[in-house]
Amino acid sequence: MSAEQHPRSSKLFFALIPDRATAQVLHTLAVSRAPSRARIVPSENVHLTLLFLGPTEPEQERCLLKMAESIKGSPISLLLERLGSWRRAQVMWSAPDTMPLPLLNLVSRLEQGVEACGLARETRPYRPHITLARRVRRRLQTGSHPPINWQAKAFQLLASVPVDGGVRYESRGLWPLEASALGASG
């Protein structure tokens, strides 16, 4: 294949992907709570970003895949119960009230690993959330929604692929979060 068929760089990010049932519950929440002109995130695109990497070169992607292979972690229990929006980003989101330690540990390990692959570490504090809708032009009052329990058992490296009317996410790698890794330092 020619270079035109394979772009030199891809926009990559590490994420947790919910099971179909949880993704559908989150999608239904978005449909019921988003303002009328908002663009609802399709259920197949629902995810929780662990670390956004942006454009990466093929050699960096290979390094990321190898680095992620070495990360050990335990399953992550998320209790999503907060609903809000960010006016500047124009998104409506769902988030946990408390951050589970396994989630913080996983993000920390990924941040350390990406530096070794020649990518900059995120400078903003990590705020776990799931984007439910875009083009939310007015700030919504932060509140609660019925609790959604989600047990994340794997993390993925995803590529953002433009398609008509939006994006789709293509998995580049998937790594299990196993209960036996509770004491692993990764």
BAGU-933439 format. One record per residue (C-alpha): z, x, y; residue in three letters; residue number from 1. Coordinates in nm, 4 decimals. Layout:
N
+----------+----------+----------+---------+-----+
|        w |        u |        v | residuo | num |
+----------+----------+----------+---------+-----+
|        Z |        X |        Y |     ALA | NUM |
...
+----------+----------+----------+---------+-----+
//
This chain:
186
+----------+----------+----------+---------+-----+
|        w |        u |        v | residuo | num |
+----------+----------+----------+---------+-----+
|   0.0000 |   0.0000 |   0.0000 |     MET |   1 |
|  -0.0686 |   0.1141 |   0.3515 |     SER |   2 |
|   0.1940 |   0.1988 |   0.6125 |     ALA |   3 |
|   0.0940 |  -0.1203 |   0.7963 |     GLU |   4 |
|   0.2145 |  -0.3283 |   0.5005 |     GLN |   5 |
|   0.5549 |  -0.1543 |   0.4900 |     HIS |   6 |
|   0.7193 |  -0.1142 |   0.8290 |     PRO |   7 |
|   0.8790 |   0.2276 |   0.8794 |     ARG |   8 |
|   1.2133 |   0.0793 |   0.9692 |     SER |   9 |
|   1.4037 |  -0.2321 |   0.8717 |     SER |  10 |
|   1.6904 |  -0.4115 |   1.0451 |     LYS |  11 |
|   1.9691 |  -0.3873 |   0.7915 |     LEU |  12 |
|   2.3247 |  -0.5132 |   0.7665 |     PHE |  13 |
|   2.6022 |  -0.5335 |   0.5085 |     PHE |  14 |
|   2.7274 |  -0.8854 |   0.4414 |     ALA |  15 |
|   2.9157 |  -1.1226 |   0.2176 |     LEU |  16 |
|   2.7005 |  -1.4101 |   0.0888 |     ILE |  17 |
|   2.8785 |  -1.7295 |  -0.0151 |     PRO |  18 |
|   2.7993 |  -1.9121 |  -0.3365 |     ASP |  19 |
|   2.5607 |  -2.2076 |  -0.2952 |     ARG |  20 |
|   2.8341 |  -2.4705 |  -0.2882 |     ALA |  21 |
|   3.0280 |  -2.2899 |  -0.0121 |     THR |  22 |
|   2.7073 |  -2.2259 |   0.1854 |     ALA |  23 |
|   2.6248 |  -2.5969 |   0.1638 |     GLN |  24 |
|   2.9734 |  -2.6986 |   0.2838 |     VAL |  25 |
|   2.9347 |  -2.4634 |   0.5830 |     LEU |  26 |
|   2.5862 |  -2.5972 |   0.6534 |     HIS |  27 |
|   2.7168 |  -2.9559 |   0.6425 |     THR |  28 |
|   2.9947 |  -2.8551 |   0.8844 |     LEU |  29 |
|   2.7321 |  -2.7154 |   1.1216 |     ALA |  30 |
|   2.5229 |  -3.0314 |   1.1047 |     VAL |  31 |
|   2.8275 |  -3.2469 |   1.1809 |     SER |  32 |
|   2.9681 |  -3.0354 |   1.4670 |     ARG |  33 |
|   2.6789 |  -2.8587 |   1.6415 |     ALA |  34 |
|   2.5448 |  -2.9868 |   1.9741 |     PRO |  35 |
|   2.2230 |  -3.1876 |   1.9446 |     SER |  36 |
|   1.9865 |  -2.9137 |   2.0686 |     ARG |  37 |
|   2.1390 |  -2.6338 |   1.8627 |     ALA |  38 |
|   1.9425 |  -2.4623 |   1.5856 |     ARG |  39 |
|   2.1403 |  -2.4974 |   1.2612 |     ILE |  40 |
|   2.1458 |  -2.1911 |   1.0349 |     VAL |  41 |
|   1.9779 |  -2.2834 |   0.7032 |     PRO |  42 |
|   2.2228 |  -2.2821 |   0.4111 |     SER |  43 |
|   2.0309 |  -1.9960 |   0.2436 |     GLU |  44 |
|   2.0960 |  -1.7774 |   0.5521 |     ASN |  45 |
|   2.4702 |  -1.8417 |   0.5771 |     VAL |  46 |
|   2.6585 |  -1.5104 |   0.5561 |     HIS |  47 |
|   2.9493 |  -1.3121 |   0.6944 |     LEU |  48 |
|   2.8328 |  -0.9843 |   0.8469 |     THR |  49 |
|   3.0452 |  -0.6860 |   0.7508 |     LEU |  50 |
|   2.8525 |  -0.4254 |   0.9473 |     LEU |  51 |
|   2.5287 |  -0.4575 |   1.1442 |     PHE |  52 |
|   2.3153 |  -0.1434 |   1.1275 |     LEU |  53 |
|   2.0002 |  -0.2401 |   1.3150 |     GLY |  54 |
|   1.6721 |  -0.0553 |   1.2615 |     PRO |  55 |
|   1.6934 |   0.2073 |   0.9882 |     THR |  56 |
|   1.4491 |   0.4547 |   0.8441 |     GLU |  57 |
|   1.3696 |   0.4645 |   0.4679 |     PRO |  58 |
|   1.5756 |   0.7814 |   0.4109 |     GLU |  59 |
|   1.8740 |   0.6207 |   0.5839 |     GLN |  60 |
|   1.8351 |   0.3130 |   0.3640 |     GLU |  61 |
|   1.8391 |   0.5321 |   0.0517 |     ARG |  62 |
|   2.1574 |   0.6977 |   0.1791 |     CYS |  63 |
|   2.3169 |   0.3572 |   0.2468 |     LEU |  64 |
|   2.2359 |   0.2374 |  -0.1052 |     LEU |  65 |
|   2.3926 |   0.5486 |  -0.2571 |     LYS |  66 |
|   2.6977 |   0.5247 |  -0.0296 |     MET |  67 |
|   2.7548 |   0.1558 |  -0.1097 |     ALA |  68 |
|   2.7418 |   0.2339 |  -0.4812 |     GLU |  69 |
|   3.0536 |   0.4471 |  -0.4398 |     SER |  70 |
|   3.2606 |   0.1804 |  -0.2612 |     ILE |  71 |
|   3.5241 |   0.0034 |  -0.4662 |     LYS |  72 |
|   3.7096 |  -0.3013 |  -0.3470 |     GLY |  73 |
|   3.8788 |  -0.6156 |  -0.4635 |     SER |  74 |
|   3.7510 |  -0.9729 |  -0.4272 |     PRO |  75 |
|   3.8069 |  -1.1158 |  -0.0809 |     ILE |  76 |
|   3.9746 |  -1.4535 |  -0.0411 |     SER |  77 |
|   3.8701 |  -1.6127 |   0.2856 |     LEU |  78 |
|   4.0195 |  -1.9285 |   0.4270 |     LEU |  79 |
|   3.7763 |  -2.0462 |   0.6928 |     LEU |  80 |
|   3.9394 |  -2.2959 |   0.9271 |     GLU |  81 |
|   3.8561 |  -2.2070 |   1.2874 |     ARG |  82 |
|   3.5517 |  -2.3373 |   1.4720 |     LEU |  83 |
|   3.4313 |  -2.2069 |   1.8053 |     GLY |  84 |
|   3.1420 |  -2.0669 |   2.0030 |     SER |  85 |
|   3.0465 |  -1.7707 |   2.2143 |     TRP |  86 |
|   2.8570 |  -1.8751 |   2.5226 |     ARG |  87 |
|   2.6878 |  -1.5424 |   2.5875 |     ARG |  88 |
|   2.5622 |  -1.5095 |   2.2287 |     ALA |  89 |
|   2.4937 |  -1.8856 |   2.2192 |     GLN |  90 |
|   2.6333 |  -1.9289 |   1.8683 |     VAL |  91 |
|   2.8749 |  -2.1691 |   1.7023 |     MET |  92 |
|   3.0867 |  -2.0054 |   1.4329 |     TRP |  93 |
|   3.3505 |  -2.0567 |   1.1660 |     SER |  94 |
|   3.6153 |  -1.7923 |   1.1082 |     ALA |  95 |
|   3.9390 |  -1.7266 |   0.9235 |     PRO |  96 |
|   4.2693 |  -1.7489 |   1.1135 |     ASP |  97 |
|   4.3892 |  -1.4325 |   0.9449 |     THR |  98 |
|   4.1935 |  -1.1310 |   0.8278 |     MET |  99 |
|   4.2520 |  -1.0437 |   0.4635 |     PRO | 100 |
|   4.3384 |  -0.6779 |   0.4031 |     LEU | 101 |
|   4.0598 |  -0.6355 |   0.1410 |     PRO | 102 |
|   3.8058 |  -0.7416 |   0.4082 |     LEU | 103 |
|   3.9384 |  -0.4881 |   0.6596 |     LEU | 104 |
|   3.9405 |  -0.2161 |   0.3932 |     ASN | 105 |
|   3.5801 |  -0.2883 |   0.2944 |     LEU | 106 |
|   3.4594 |  -0.2831 |   0.6560 |     VAL | 107 |
|   3.6460 |   0.0429 |   0.7183 |     SER | 108 |
|   3.4873 |   0.2096 |   0.4139 |     ARG | 109 |
|   3.1416 |   0.0920 |   0.5176 |     LEU | 110 |
|   3.1931 |   0.2218 |   0.8730 |     GLU | 111 |
|   3.2926 |   0.5643 |   0.7402 |     GLN | 112 |
|   2.9964 |   0.5702 |   0.5027 |     GLY | 113 |
|   2.7277 |   0.4834 |   0.7561 |     VAL | 114 |
|   2.8221 |   0.7807 |   0.9724 |     GLU | 115 |
|   2.7429 |   1.0089 |   0.6779 |     ALA | 116 |
|   2.3988 |   0.8443 |   0.6656 |     CYS | 117 |
|   2.3259 |   0.9340 |   1.0277 |     GLY | 118 |
|   2.3969 |   0.5904 |   1.1755 |     LEU | 119 |
|   2.6373 |   0.5146 |   1.4581 |     ALA | 120 |
|   2.9595 |   0.3312 |   1.3858 |     ARG | 121 |
|   3.0105 |  -0.0056 |   1.5584 |     GLU | 122 |
|   3.2289 |   0.0390 |   1.8666 |     THR | 123 |
|   3.3358 |  -0.3221 |   1.9158 |     ARG | 124 |
|   3.6382 |  -0.4533 |   1.7257 |     PRO | 125 |
|   3.5455 |  -0.6327 |   1.4057 |     TYR | 126 |
|   3.5611 |  -1.0128 |   1.4400 |     ARG | 127 |
|   3.4675 |  -1.1759 |   1.1087 |     PRO | 128 |
|   3.2787 |  -1.5001 |   1.1539 |     HIS | 129 |
|   2.9984 |  -1.7021 |   1.0045 |     ILE | 130 |
|   2.7294 |  -1.8128 |   1.2468 |     THR | 131 |
|   2.6633 |  -2.1817 |   1.1865 |     LEU | 132 |
|   2.4254 |  -2.2620 |   1.4731 |     ALA | 133 |
|   2.2286 |  -2.0811 |   1.7423 |     ARG | 134 |
|   2.1140 |  -2.1879 |   2.0884 |     ARG | 135 |
|   2.4546 |  -2.3378 |   2.1601 |     VAL | 136 |
|   2.4278 |  -2.3234 |   2.5367 |     ARG | 137 |
|   2.7664 |  -2.4659 |   2.6276 |     ARG | 138 |
|   3.0996 |  -2.3270 |   2.5191 |     ARG | 139 |
|   3.2701 |  -2.5397 |   2.2583 |     LEU | 140 |
|   3.6458 |  -2.5684 |   2.2559 |     GLN | 141 |
|   3.7858 |  -2.3495 |   1.9812 |     THR | 142 |
|   3.9607 |  -2.5648 |   1.7269 |     GLY | 143 |
|   4.0042 |  -2.6171 |   1.3604 |     SER | 144 |
|   3.7995 |  -2.7713 |   1.0830 |     HIS | 145 |
|   3.8943 |  -2.8722 |   0.7297 |     PRO | 146 |
|   3.9793 |  -2.5508 |   0.5409 |     PRO | 147 |
|   3.7040 |  -2.3932 |   0.3341 |     ILE | 148 |
|   3.8197 |  -2.1552 |   0.0616 |     ASN | 149 |
|   3.5728 |  -1.8853 |  -0.0298 |     TRP | 150 |
|   3.6211 |  -1.6114 |  -0.2871 |     GLN | 151 |
|   3.3727 |  -1.3294 |  -0.2122 |     ALA | 152 |
|   3.3090 |  -1.1305 |  -0.5284 |     LYS | 153 |
|   3.0309 |  -0.8976 |  -0.4066 |     ALA | 154 |
|   2.8832 |  -0.7467 |  -0.0930 |     PHE | 155 |
|   2.5178 |  -0.6861 |  -0.0174 |     GLN | 156 |
|   2.2851 |  -0.4780 |   0.1961 |     LEU | 157 |
|   2.0394 |  -0.7202 |   0.3564 |     LEU | 158 |
|   1.7181 |  -0.6753 |   0.5528 |     ALA | 159 |
|   1.6243 |  -0.9229 |   0.8232 |     SER | 160 |
|   1.2629 |  -1.0288 |   0.7655 |     VAL | 161 |
|   1.0863 |  -1.2301 |   1.0390 |     PRO | 162 |
|   0.9171 |  -1.5502 |   0.9181 |     VAL | 163 |
|   0.7635 |  -1.8454 |   1.1006 |     ASP | 164 |
|   1.0441 |  -2.0236 |   1.2826 |     GLY | 165 |
|   1.3172 |  -1.7672 |   1.2157 |     GLY | 166 |
|   1.4207 |  -1.5034 |   0.9636 |     VAL | 167 |
|   1.5015 |  -1.4734 |   0.5981 |     ARG | 168 |
|   1.7338 |  -1.2202 |   0.4463 |     TYR | 169 |
|   1.6126 |  -0.9960 |   0.1676 |     GLU | 170 |
|   1.8716 |  -0.8287 |  -0.0536 |     SER | 171 |
|   1.8304 |  -0.4522 |  -0.0860 |     ARG | 172 |
|   2.1401 |  -0.4047 |  -0.3016 |     GLY | 173 |
|   2.4426 |  -0.5912 |  -0.4383 |     LEU | 174 |
|   2.7781 |  -0.4421 |  -0.5383 |     TRP | 175 |
|   3.0637 |  -0.6250 |  -0.7116 |     PRO | 176 |
|   3.4151 |  -0.6472 |  -0.5713 |     LEU | 177 |
|   3.6244 |  -0.6276 |  -0.8856 |     GLU | 178 |
|   3.9885 |  -0.7192 |  -0.9333 |     ALA | 179 |
|   4.0454 |  -0.3907 |  -1.1185 |     SER | 180 |
|   3.9726 |  -0.2071 |  -0.7926 |     ALA | 181 |
|   4.2915 |  -0.3344 |  -0.6235 |     LEU | 182 |
|   4.4357 |   0.0116 |  -0.5880 |     GLY | 183 |
|   4.1042 |   0.1943 |  -0.5447 |     ALA | 184 |
|   4.0729 |   0.3983 |  -0.2292 |     SER | 185 |
|   3.6957 |   0.4028 |  -0.2513 |     GLY | 186 |
+----------+----------+----------+---------+-----+
//
